[in-house]
């Protein structure tokens, strides 16, 4: 049996279980069997999979990519100062979000940051980084749209468009159609968002009123120190 599982990932043929001991158990589903155990970097906190690749991220800003077919290390991304909080594959690209809200896209075939990263993602408006909510999920809709989710906003970033100016207000103004960043402020608080189809998004929201109901009586009445 496997204990201390901190994350599960699966696709149509495989199941992956990451434990607190930084071991990634790789199973096939039909027939159900354990194929391999990957010993990840210590303090590995999350993993992401595709039909071709496996990515793991630790608390120290390391992201490692493995081949799904052989479970061998393919490459390691340049270390970042902040830990990775979300990852997503799209074909031979891996998008990563970090605790400081920076975003990168890595071209696995070229083994380098994509042109989109160098030309656009490194030039996000300053207000993007001032938001306190960490990015908890991201995924591609198509090859040209990246959904980015934190607890407050659901943002869609389009490829192929220039970033707005450094001091552009993207969260508290109506988005211009010419901007590559589109922000949905309809939900609060966002727990999970995933794509069901090309036209449907599944959203899990925790309403502030429900959060208040879970607070102790003293906090609900704002009687601190009692």
N, C-alpha and C positions, 0 to 999 in steps of 0.2 A: 504494500500500500504506500501511497505518497502522502506525506504530511506537510503542513505549512505552505500550502499553495497560495501564492499571492496574485497570480494571473493565469487565465485560461484563454487560449486562442484556438480556433479550428477553421477548417474549410471542408470541402466536400469529401475529402479522402483522409485527412489527418487531424490529429488533436495534439496540442502542445500545452504543457503545464509547467509554469515557472514557480520554483519554490524559494523560500526565504534564504536557503543555502546557496543560491545562485546556480542551481542546477535546472536545466531545461529538459523535461521528459518529452520525447517525440514518439507519438503513437500513430499507427495506421488504424483506420476505423474498420475497414472490411478487407481481410479479417482483422479483428482487434488484436493488436500486439504492440509491444514496446520495441521500437526500432533502434533507438539510440538515446543516450543521455549526454547532453552538451554541458560541459563544465564552463560556465560563463565567468566573466570577470567578477571579482568579489563585489558585493553590494549592488548587484544587478537588480533593477526594480521593475522593468517592463520589457515586453517583447512584442514584435509584430511579424506577421507572416504573409507570404503570397505564394503562388504556385511555384515560384522559382527561388525565392529568397526568404531568409529569416533575419530579423534585426533585433538586437538586444541593446539596452541602454542602462548604464549604472548611475549612481548618484554623483559621480565626479565628472560628468560631461563626456564620457566615452560612449560611442555608438559603434557596434561591431556588426558586420553583415556576413552571414553564412550562406552557402549554397544549400538549398532545401534537399537536393538529390543526394548529396554526400555528407552533409552536416559539417563540412570543413569551412574554415574561415576564408572568406573571399577578400575582404578589405575592412579597414577601420577608418572611420571618418576622423578628421582633425578634431582634437579634443577642444571642447568649449569650457568656458568658465562656469557656466550654470548647467544643471542637470537637464536632461531631456524629459519633457512632460507628456509628449504625444508624438506618434509616428504614423506614417501611412505610405504604402507602396502604390505606385501607378506604373505598370509595365516595368521598365528598367530605371525608374526614379524612386527615390525615397525622400519624403518630406518630413522634417523634424521641427518641433516647437520646443523651445527651452524656457526655463523658469523666469527668465527676464523678458519673455514674450517675443524674443527674436525668432525668425523663421528662416530655414534654409531648405534648399532642394538639392539632393546629391544625384548626379548622373553616374549610375553604377557601371555602365559599360565604359564610360570615359574615365572613371575613377577620379572625378573632380566635381566641384560645385557646378551646377548648371548655369547656363547663361542667364536664366531668369533670376537666379540668386544674385549673381554679381551685378547685374544691371538694374534690378528692381527691388528684390526683397531686402537688400541691404540699405534701401533708401525709404523705408517706411516712415510716415509722419511721426513726429515726436509724441503726439497724443496716444498713439498705439502703445507705446511703452509706459505711459503714465497710468494706464489702467491697472488696477491692483490684482484683478482676478487672473490666476494663471490659466493658460490654455490647457484644457483637459481632453480635447479630442480634435482630430482633423482628418479629413478624407477628401479624395478627389471625386467630383461629380463626373466630369469629363476630363480629358487631358488639358483642358483650358480653364478649369475652375477648381479652386481649392476652398473647401469649407473649413472654417476655423471656429472652434467653439470654446468659450469660457463660461463661467457661471452667469454672466450678465448679457453677453451679446453672441449672436450667431452671425458671423461675418463670412462673406464670399469674396475671394480675391481672384480676379481674372488675369490670366497671362496675356502678354502681348500689348498691354496698355501701360503707359508711363505712370509712375507713382505721382500723387499730388504733392504739393510743396511741403517742405519740412514742417511748417507751422499750421498746416491745414487741420481744421477741426472735423474729425471724421465720426465722432460719437454723438455730438450734440447739435448737429445740423442735418438737414435733409441731404442725402447723398446725391451728387450730380451723376447723370448717366454716363458722363465721360470718365468718371473716376473708376479705377479698377477695384476699389474697395467698397463693397455694399454691406451695410450693417442693418441687421434686424433687431429691433429693441422690444419686440412684442412679448418676449418670455422673461420670467424671473422667478425662481433661480433655475438655470439649466443644469440638469444632472447628466443627461445623455442625449445625443443626436446621432442618428444614423440614416443612411439612404436606403429606402425600400425599393425604389425604381427610379427611372429617369425623371419622373414627375412627382414623386412622393417622398417626403421626409418624415421620419418618426422622431418625435420629441418627447422627452421625459422632463417635466417641470415640477419644481417644488415651490408652491406658492408661499410668499412671506407670512400669510395668515396661518399656514400650517406650521411653519417654523415657530411662530409665537406661541401656538398651542402647546408645543413641546417644551417650552421654557419653564423653569421653576416659578412658582407664584411671585417670589420677590423680584425676579427679573421682569416678569410680565407687568408688574406695577411700577417698575423702574425704582424699586427701593433697594439700592445697592448698599452693601455693608450691613445688612440685617441678618 
